[in-house]
Amino acid sequence: MGNKISLVILLAFGFSTLGDGIATSVDNGTTEPRRSVINPNCPTAKDMDTLRACLEKPSAVTAAPPPAFVKVDRSVLPDSHMVGDFKAFKASLESQLKSCSKAPNTSMSMRIKVAGKVENRLIFRKDWCVRTNSELMNIVKSVNADKSLSDEAKLKKVMNQAKDKFDWYKSDCRDPTGKGETQITGFHNPIIEGHSQRGGEFQTPLYGLPKDFVRVDVTDKNTGKPIKSACQQEQTPEGDLICPYPSRAEILDKHLAAGKELYYVKDPLDATLAQVEGSVTIKDENGHLKNLDYAGKNYQPNAMPMKIVRCMCGSEADYPTGITGIKKYFKEHKDLAEDLLRLNKSFVFFEPSEHGATGGSGQVLTKDHSLAGDTRYYPYGLLTIYNQHVQGGPAEEGIAHIQDEGGAIKGCHVDRFVGNGGEGSEADKRSGSMNDPGSVFFALPKDMWKTGAWKKSVGI
């Protein structure tokens, strides 16, 4: 590009994996004053080196200590406007319980606050996943047998009995609004047009896993625990591994995923939004709907939308917000889309699926009953109740399982699955605007700590 460098600013919105943005420029090292097209309050853009230095700094969420969880009384649990669907939740629970029962009885250390003191207690899958969901299924079956109840009344009764049946815990995170201790955003499964062959407007591919992509477990240098990663296997007799897998720019420039094109979409923004959500439904040239699910990622640093805007714009009050604005901008400035993609080193690959959107747990996601969480603290299959203080509306209460995770979902932050839909749909609007304070409570059997097994725990 010579001395002229295009810069990208990303906009903040609910997401699971990646981010979006807009651009300005620096010529010969001199920054020209230029206001953001979407938000006139956004300050002058910085040069690329300054932006990169800011992005490399640990975020407040990443640097914050892990949350501890405290047991709460039944009276503390929410009783607000209920969301969800009984039949959909019953089906989701049945699938979740099967998954819990098949998986090995692994354990994880959880920080539990008792009498003001934090103890690292070991919890087992057979308790948080199998026992809890088995007991919940008994409740669901009993309630479902009452034919006099509507589905709405059944769901409400299930939630009330679950509140009585289990011990409930919530995090000790702090929220300056005083309305909750957890950030709740939304994500959805977008429906976009795509063709199986490149041509006309359809030039940007969605890729499957490259042939040299290898999943590995590596040791976290900070905790000493195994974490997921991905490497590139060299095409040599030795077959050496290069870890992590190359960045977005390298994948595109070196054509590492050539031959693995699944569908072609109209512009790079469509591909980016699919990667943001982690799954996508393609409406193909014959009008058929084809599901693509998350297959893997390169485990490179993820340039989070809010962090890039913070680095570029400073004060949170000046953040550009809303996915509607960014879509409008990129429709008017399609030449900037490639810069958007290259700013983020992270890259997501897809695979065809016979089901709808599937979370990292392998479970098909269910509207209002599936959450993405930080699985260091909220393991897959964990039963939760969330209470979300929706901006401009009544608080919403839902019962859900942790069934997904995401690069942006760290610490005291969960992402609520709000369904499937194309541009302008209710799911599209909600996922683009949802960013509310709230509380997330999770369930454990009442006699969890009587066995003393937790005393074998190690710290996290």
HELIX and SHEET records of a PDB file:
HELIX    1   1 MET A   48  GLU A   56  1                                   9    
HELIX    2   2 ALA A   60  ALA A   63  1                                   4    
HELIX    3   3 ARG A   74  VAL A   76  5                                   3    
HELIX    4   4 PHE A   86  LYS A  102  1                                  17    
HELIX    5   5 ARG A  125  ARG A  125  1                                   1    
HELIX    6   6 LYS A  126  ARG A  131  3                                   6    
HELIX    7   7 THR A  132  ASN A  144  1                                  13    
HELIX    8   8 ASP A  151  LYS A  165  1                                  15    
HELIX    9   9 ARG A  248  ASP A  253  1                                   6    
HELIX   10  10 PRO A  268  GLU A  277  1                                  10    
HELIX   11  11 PRO A  305  CYS A  313  1                                   9    
HELIX   12  12 GLU A  316  ASP A  318  5                                   3    
HELIX   13  13 ILE A  323  GLU A  332  1                                  10    
HELIX   14  14 LYS A  334  LEU A  336  5                                   3    
HELIX   15  15 ALA A  337  LEU A  343  1                                   7    
HELIX   16  16 GLU A  426  SER A  433  1                                   8    
HELIX   17  17 ALA A  453  LYS A  456  5                                   4    
SHEET    1   A 3 LYS A   4  LEU A  11  0                                        
SHEET    2   A 3 ASP A  20  ASP A  27 -1                                        
SHEET    3   A 3 THR A  30  THR A  31 -1                                        
SHEET    1   B 8 HIS A  81  MET A  82  0                                        
SHEET    2   B 8 GLU A 396  ASP A 404  1                                        
SHEET    3   B 8 LEU A 383  GLN A 388 -1                                        
SHEET    4   B 8 ASN A 435  LEU A 444 -1                                        
SHEET    5   B 8 ASP A 167  SER A 171 -1                                        
SHEET    6   B 8 PHE A  69  VAL A  72 -1                                        
SHEET    7   B 8 SER A 107  VAL A 114  1                                        
SHEET    8   B 8 LYS A 117  PHE A 124 -1                                        
SHEET    1   C 8 HIS A  81  MET A  82  0                                        
SHEET    2   C 8 GLU A 396  ASP A 404  1                                        
SHEET    3   C 8 SER A 370  ALA A 372  1                                        
SHEET    4   C 8 HIS A 413  GLY A 422 -1                                        
SHEET    5   C 8 THR A 182  GLU A 193  1                                        
SHEET    6   C 8 SER A 279  LYS A 283  1                                        
SHEET    7   C 8 LEU A 289  LYS A 297 -1                                        
SHEET    8   C 8 VAL A 348  SER A 353 -1                                        
SHEET    1   D 2 THR A 204  TYR A 207  0                                        
SHEET    2   D 2 GLU A 261  VAL A 265 -1                                        
SHEET    1   E 3 PHE A 213  THR A 219  0                                        
SHEET    2   E 3 PRO A 226  GLN A 233 -1                                        
SHEET    3   E 3 LEU A 241  ILE A 242 -1                                        
END                                                                             
